[in-house]
Amino acid sequence: MNNFQTSPWQLDAAPESTDHIKIKDAYGLFINGEFVPSSGGETFDSINPATEQRLTTITESTVDDVDKAVIAASNAYKKVWSKTSPAARGKYLFRIARLIQERSKELAVVETIDGGKPIRESRDVDIPLVAAHFFYYAGWADKLSYAFPNRSIQPLGVAGQVIPWNFPLLMAAWKIAPALACGNTVVLKPAETTSVSAMILAEIIQQSELPPGVVNIVTGHGAVGEAIVNHPGVDKIAFTGSTVVGKEIRTSIAGSKKRCTLELGGKAANIVFADAPIDQAVEGIVNGIYFNQGHVCCAGSRLFVQESIREEVLKKLKHRMGTLRVGDPLDKNTDIGAINSKRQLDRIESWIELGREEGAELYQAGGELPDRGYWCRPSVFTEVAQSSRIAQEEIFGPVLAVQTFRTVAEVIKKANNTPYGLSAGIWTDKGSKIFNMTAQMRAGVVWANSYNQFDPVSPFGGYKESGFGREGGLHGLAAYLDVS
Ligand code: NAI
């Protein structure tokens, strides 16, 4: 289903109830199977970005806490997890997957009130995919020798995992599930603005009776991530976030034994040819850039439209933008929820200002915005130069930059002309054109006549400054194993 299509339960217009949600007033750290306070005693608030109200209190970890978590993970690896049979590892993962399904309604609401994304997306996309990732990798746990026939395989040890705020629980699943299936133990840090679902996952992990120390979750800001990255007891780093931090991580682990996968930013080209089904393509453009407020590393943030259909596509796009509802993320009819944080909203607004200064033409849709909360209208820039910063750099918000092209060769050149290489979309009715183009595009994922479709079976990852290594599918296993 297109992420912007109406699902049956959307017909009920009442906002999703939060009565059944059990958010604690404060969360500690999850170390060695227990919830513990930080040695430093510092905390910070997690804010609902749609109301600007405090949701709960999160613990700021110290370097000492990270040390304890890594020691717990290392002991669990040596004494328990490396000795646990692959089939038993799979059973724990299946159990976690089923517990996630049992608490899916609650998790969807938490994801929405802590992060700002529309309930329709957390309920129909994020949480089902979270469970699917655990199910998928549970299935691999006792079949690794079939995944790598005639090869010798070993887990890496302790995986240090740092994740972002745009798909909080999904990114945790992408990282934890393959690590555990392959026999590694984990120290994970969620992003500072969206830690709640990770702490509920810690409760689920406790409930699953996973041996203590196999998964440890430490919360806090960037310095906590840095402490994980620099800890000598960590054998592998898996990071998703900004290219700036990705570069820092790569520098700081250079020369160490640590293995590393980085999933960083993107500036994807979404390319529409004149022979494409135009209405379908317009839905794909909307889904590509406005899904999850554009807080998506693979967002189709650069639209390339063939010159002969420019007017038609822009007219239909602007009309469709006018129908998008921006507002209460708990409302089942909301299309665009709250921007994740004040900091991110400020960043997006300064990009919009910059686009104007660069001479591009701005169009914004959407009616009244709520008085409180962090909001950004769906925005589109036309008259965008290839060299302009809004066409080259990641905005990570609902802001689309439109350019035109005439020929296949021209659009491939323009699409590849960015420091990034994470994803792309192609809209055409010619299969041969799709195959010809995908072979020439430096993009880890290329969607054809669709956009933002995810499946645990398919590998995901980038080229160039979008990082290296793949998550998902068979490739996602290789990232957590020594294969010789
Ligand atoms: P960020 O890269 O600073 O944060 C991502 C995660 O890394 C968070 O958990 C953060 O606490 C942690 N972190 C920060 N500094 C670290 C360090 N030195 N060592 C280890 N971990 C560290 O991203 P931020 O500031 O939240 O967003 C800035 C921009 O980054 C966004 O506007 C967007 O362009 C991009 N971004 C891209 C993401 C993606 O999925 N590719 C996700 C989040 C942000």
Boltz pocket constraint, residues with backbone or C-beta under 6 A from the ligand:
constraints:
  - pocket:
      binder: B
      contacts: [[A, 162], [A, 163], [A, 164], [A, 165], [A, 166], [A, 189], [A, 190], [A, 191], [A, 192], [A, 220], [A, 221], [A, 222], [A, 223], [A, 224], [A, 225], [A, 226], [A, 229], [A, 240], [A, 241], [A, 242], [A, 243], [A, 245], [A, 246], [A, 248], [A, 249], [A, 263], [A, 264], [A, 265], [A, 266], [A, 296], [A, 297], [A, 347], [A, 394], [A, 395], [A, 396]]
      max_distance: 6.0
